[in-house]
Amino acid sequence: MKSLGKLAVFLIPVGVAVNIVGGQIAILLKLPIWLDGIGTILIGGICGVVPGLIVAAITQIINAISLPTILPYMIVGFAMAVMGAYFSKRGFFLSFKKAVLLGIIVAAVTTAMAVPMDVIIFGGFIGTGNSIVAAGLMTMGLSVPVAVTISSFTFGLVDKTLSVLACYFIIKSMPLHFLAKLPMSEYILPPKN
């Protein structure tokens, strides 16, 4: 991997902005998904783990200004950065099918990380659309952890798959000469025929 250069440093605030804008759009449109990890996955995928981790941390700190209870979820952002970089090295941003699979993987991992926090810290009610679904599942007799897991994974599957696909299409739309300058260029440039 190339060293963290000026381009990666320049792209970190872009990743943070993408996260903040995605999250605000989801809030304004009252969507039951978050869309606040696109920048983290993207920067992890095109610039590597460290820039992705920085994007995740800055995003969470900015979001915690208005909603401090989300600060523990910074670890979920870190996981998205690591997965963006790890799976980028395995060509997951070169194929639509692999990008969809990556969305499913990210949803599974982030759900596994977030649900214990949802249940232990907040009793399963974090004030989002999936809390309403979880409450409905609990009235049907499911336990809090099971209801929160089903609800979180369902919404997370849509959110993370859309987020990874957004990254896939952003990378595909970048000019080849720009991709060639990025730290993860050897993994995101289309194979030569």
RANORUR-V57832 format. One record per residue. N is the residue number from 0. RES is the residue in three letters. PHI is phi in whole degrees, -180 to 180 (NA if undefined). PSI is psi as a letter, one per 30 degrees, with the letter a starting at -180 (999 if undefined). D_CENTER is the distance of its C-alpha to the mean C-alpha in Angstrom with 1 decimal. Layout:
BEGIN
n->N res->RES phi->PHI psi->PSI d_center->D_CENTER
n->N res->RES phi->PHI psi->PSI d_center->D_CENTER
END
This chain:
BEGIN
n->0 res->MET phi->NA psi->k d_center->22.1
n->1 res->LYS phi->-69 psi->l d_center->23.4
n->2 res->SER phi->-67 psi->l d_center->23.5
n->3 res->LEU phi->-65 psi->j d_center->21.2
n->4 res->GLY phi->-104 psi->a d_center->23.1
n->5 res->LYS phi->-61 psi->e d_center->23.6
n->6 res->LEU phi->-65 psi->e d_center->21.3
n->7 res->ALA phi->-63 psi->e d_center->18.3
n->8 res->VAL phi->-62 psi->e d_center->19.4
n->9 res->PHE phi->-65 psi->e d_center->19.8
n->10 res->LEU phi->-78 psi->f d_center->16.3
n->11 res->ILE phi->-58 psi->e d_center->14.6
n->12 res->PRO phi->-65 psi->f d_center->15.8
n->13 res->VAL phi->-65 psi->e d_center->14.7
n->14 res->GLY phi->-61 psi->e d_center->11.0
n->15 res->VAL phi->-62 psi->e d_center->11.6
n->16 res->ALA phi->-61 psi->e d_center->13.5
n->17 res->VAL phi->-61 psi->e d_center->11.1
n->18 res->ASN phi->-62 psi->e d_center->8.7
n->19 res->ILE phi->-65 psi->e d_center->11.9
n->20 res->VAL phi->-64 psi->e d_center->13.4
n->21 res->GLY phi->-58 psi->e d_center->10.7
n->22 res->GLY phi->-63 psi->e d_center->10.9
n->23 res->GLN phi->-68 psi->e d_center->14.7
n->24 res->ILE phi->-62 psi->e d_center->15.1
n->25 res->ALA phi->-62 psi->e d_center->13.7
n->26 res->ILE phi->-68 psi->e d_center->16.1
n->27 res->LEU phi->-63 psi->e d_center->18.9
n->28 res->LEU phi->-88 psi->g d_center->18.9
n->29 res->LYS phi->53 psi->h d_center->18.5
n->30 res->LEU phi->-77 psi->k d_center->15.9
n->31 res->PRO phi->-82 psi->g d_center->15.1
n->32 res->ILE phi->-124 psi->l d_center->11.3
n->33 res->TRP phi->-106 psi->e d_center->9.1
n->34 res->LEU phi->56 psi->g d_center->7.5
n->35 res->ASP phi->-107 psi->g d_center->6.5
n->36 res->GLY phi->-119 psi->g d_center->3.1
n->37 res->ILE phi->-59 psi->e d_center->5.2
n->38 res->GLY phi->-63 psi->e d_center->7.4
n->39 res->THR phi->-66 psi->e d_center->5.9
n->40 res->ILE phi->-64 psi->e d_center->5.3
n->41 res->LEU phi->-62 psi->e d_center->8.5
n->42 res->ILE phi->-67 psi->e d_center->10.4
n->43 res->GLY phi->-59 psi->e d_center->9.9
n->44 res->GLY phi->-72 psi->e d_center->11.1
n->45 res->ILE phi->-105 psi->f d_center->14.0
n->46 res->CYS phi->-121 psi->f d_center->15.0
n->47 res->GLY phi->111 psi->l d_center->14.3
n->48 res->VAL phi->-63 psi->e d_center->13.2
n->49 res->VAL phi->-60 psi->e d_center->15.0
n->50 res->PRO phi->-60 psi->e d_center->13.9
n->51 res->GLY phi->-63 psi->e d_center->10.2
n->52 res->LEU phi->-63 psi->e d_center->11.3
n->53 res->ILE phi->-64 psi->e d_center->13.3
n->54 res->VAL phi->-60 psi->e d_center->10.8
n->55 res->ALA phi->-60 psi->e d_center->8.8
n->56 res->ALA phi->-65 psi->e d_center->12.3
n->57 res->ILE phi->-63 psi->e d_center->13.8
n->58 res->THR phi->-58 psi->e d_center->11.3
n->59 res->GLN phi->-66 psi->e d_center->11.8
n->60 res->ILE phi->-65 psi->e d_center->15.5
n->61 res->ILE phi->-64 psi->e d_center->15.9
n->62 res->ASN phi->-65 psi->e d_center->14.5
n->63 res->ALA phi->-71 psi->f d_center->16.7
n->64 res->ILE phi->-60 psi->e d_center->19.7
n->65 res->SER phi->-94 psi->f d_center->19.9
n->66 res->LEU phi->-143 psi->i d_center->18.4
n->67 res->PRO phi->-58 psi->f d_center->19.1
n->68 res->THR phi->-67 psi->f d_center->18.3
n->69 res->ILE phi->-88 psi->f d_center->14.5
n->70 res->LEU phi->-56 psi->e d_center->15.2
n->71 res->PRO phi->-61 psi->f d_center->15.2
n->72 res->TYR phi->-79 psi->g d_center->11.5
n->73 res->MET phi->-58 psi->e d_center->11.0
n->74 res->ILE phi->-63 psi->e d_center->11.3
n->75 res->VAL phi->-68 psi->e d_center->8.1
n->76 res->GLY phi->-62 psi->e d_center->6.4
n->77 res->PHE phi->-61 psi->e d_center->9.0
n->78 res->ALA phi->-63 psi->e d_center->8.3
n->79 res->MET phi->-64 psi->e d_center->5.0
n->80 res->ALA phi->-64 psi->e d_center->7.4
n->81 res->VAL phi->-63 psi->e d_center->10.2
n->82 res->MET phi->-66 psi->e d_center->9.1
n->83 res->GLY phi->-57 psi->e d_center->8.4
n->84 res->ALA phi->-71 psi->e d_center->11.8
n->85 res->TYR phi->-60 psi->e d_center->13.5
n->86 res->PHE phi->-78 psi->f d_center->13.0
n->87 res->SER phi->-63 psi->e d_center->13.7
n->88 res->LYS phi->-66 psi->f d_center->17.0
n->89 res->ARG phi->-107 psi->g d_center->17.7
n->90 res->GLY phi->78 psi->g d_center->17.6
n->91 res->PHE phi->-74 psi->f d_center->14.7
n->92 res->PHE phi->-98 psi->g d_center->14.1
n->93 res->LEU phi->-97 psi->f d_center->17.9
n->94 res->SER phi->-138 psi->k d_center->18.2
n->95 res->PHE phi->-60 psi->e d_center->17.0
n->96 res->LYS phi->-62 psi->e d_center->17.8
n->97 res->LYS phi->-67 psi->e d_center->15.8
n->98 res->ALA phi->-65 psi->e d_center->12.7
n->99 res->VAL phi->-62 psi->e d_center->13.3
n->100 res->LEU phi->-60 psi->e d_center->13.9
n->101 res->LEU phi->-63 psi->e d_center->10.7
n->102 res->GLY phi->-58 psi->e d_center->8.9
n->103 res->ILE phi->-66 psi->e d_center->11.4
n->104 res->ILE phi->-64 psi->e d_center->11.0
n->105 res->VAL phi->-61 psi->e d_center->7.4
n->106 res->ALA phi->-61 psi->e d_center->8.6
n->107 res->ALA phi->-64 psi->e d_center->11.7
n->108 res->VAL phi->-67 psi->e d_center->10.7
n->109 res->THR phi->-69 psi->e d_center->8.5
n->110 res->THR phi->-64 psi->e d_center->11.4
n->111 res->ALA phi->-60 psi->e d_center->13.8
n->112 res->MET phi->-82 psi->e d_center->12.7
n->113 res->ALA phi->-80 psi->e d_center->12.4
n->114 res->VAL phi->-59 psi->e d_center->15.6
n->115 res->PRO phi->-58 psi->e d_center->18.0
n->116 res->MET phi->-68 psi->e d_center->17.1
n->117 res->ASP phi->-56 psi->e d_center->17.3
n->118 res->VAL phi->-77 psi->e d_center->20.7
n->119 res->ILE phi->-72 psi->e d_center->22.2
n->120 res->ILE phi->-81 psi->e d_center->21.4
n->121 res->PHE phi->-115 psi->g d_center->21.4
n->122 res->GLY phi->66 psi->g d_center->23.5
n->123 res->GLY phi->94 psi->f d_center->20.9
n->124 res->PHE phi->-116 psi->j d_center->21.0
n->125 res->ILE phi->-103 psi->g d_center->18.2
n->126 res->GLY phi->82 psi->g d_center->19.5
n->127 res->THR phi->-114 psi->l d_center->17.0
n->128 res->GLY phi->-57 psi->e d_center->17.8
n->129 res->ASN phi->-72 psi->f d_center->16.9
n->130 res->SER phi->-66 psi->e d_center->19.5
n->131 res->ILE phi->-66 psi->e d_center->22.1
n->132 res->VAL phi->-65 psi->e d_center->21.5
n->133 res->ALA phi->-60 psi->e d_center->21.5
n->134 res->ALA phi->-62 psi->e d_center->24.8
n->135 res->GLY phi->-62 psi->e d_center->26.2
n->136 res->LEU phi->-66 psi->e d_center->25.6
n->137 res->MET phi->-67 psi->e d_center->27.3
n->138 res->THR phi->-67 psi->f d_center->30.3
n->139 res->MET phi->-87 psi->g d_center->30.6
n->140 res->GLY phi->104 psi->g d_center->31.1
n->141 res->LEU phi->-78 psi->k d_center->27.8
n->142 res->SER phi->-70 psi->l d_center->27.1
n->143 res->VAL phi->-58 psi->e d_center->24.5
n->144 res->PRO phi->-60 psi->e d_center->22.2
n->145 res->VAL phi->-68 psi->e d_center->22.6
n->146 res->ALA phi->-62 psi->e d_center->22.2
n->147 res->VAL phi->-67 psi->e d_center->19.0
n->148 res->THR phi->-63 psi->e d_center->17.6
n->149 res->ILE phi->-61 psi->e d_center->18.6
n->150 res->SER phi->-63 psi->e d_center->17.4
n->151 res->SER phi->-64 psi->e d_center->13.9
n->152 res->PHE phi->-67 psi->e d_center->13.5
n->153 res->THR phi->-61 psi->e d_center->15.0
n->154 res->PHE phi->-69 psi->e d_center->12.8
n->155 res->GLY phi->-64 psi->e d_center->9.6
n->156 res->LEU phi->-61 psi->e d_center->11.0
n->157 res->VAL phi->-66 psi->e d_center->11.4
n->158 res->ASP phi->-61 psi->e d_center->8.3
n->159 res->LYS phi->-72 psi->e d_center->6.0
n->160 res->THR phi->-67 psi->e d_center->9.1
n->161 res->LEU phi->-62 psi->e d_center->9.6
n->162 res->SER phi->-64 psi->e d_center->6.3
n->163 res->VAL phi->-66 psi->e d_center->7.4
n->164 res->LEU phi->-65 psi->e d_center->10.9
n->165 res->ALA phi->-61 psi->e d_center->10.6
n->166 res->CYS phi->-62 psi->e d_center->9.8
n->167 res->TYR phi->-57 psi->e d_center->12.7
n->168 res->PHE phi->-71 psi->e d_center->15.0
n->169 res->ILE phi->-63 psi->e d_center->14.5
n->170 res->ILE phi->-63 psi->e d_center->15.4
n->171 res->LYS phi->-62 psi->f d_center->18.2
n->172 res->SER phi->-85 psi->f d_center->19.5
n->173 res->MET phi->-75 psi->k d_center->19.9
n->174 res->PRO phi->-61 psi->k d_center->23.5
n->175 res->LEU phi->-60 psi->e d_center->24.4
n->176 res->HIS phi->-67 psi->f d_center->26.2
n->177 res->PHE phi->-75 psi->e d_center->23.0
n->178 res->LEU phi->-57 psi->e d_center->20.9
n->179 res->ALA phi->-64 psi->f d_center->23.9
n->180 res->LYS phi->-88 psi->f d_center->23.5
n->181 res->LEU phi->-80 psi->l d_center->20.0
n->182 res->PRO phi->-57 psi->e d_center->19.7
n->183 res->MET phi->-101 psi->g d_center->18.1
n->184 res->SER phi->-56 psi->e d_center->20.5
n->185 res->GLU phi->-64 psi->f d_center->22.2
n->186 res->TYR phi->-102 psi->f d_center->19.3
n->187 res->ILE phi->-110 psi->f d_center->18.1
n->188 res->LEU phi->-75 psi->k d_center->21.6
n->189 res->PRO phi->-62 psi->k d_center->23.0
n->190 res->PRO phi->-62 psi->k d_center->25.8
n->191 res->LYS phi->-79 psi->k d_center->29.2
n->192 res->ASN phi->-84 psi->999 d_center->31.7
END
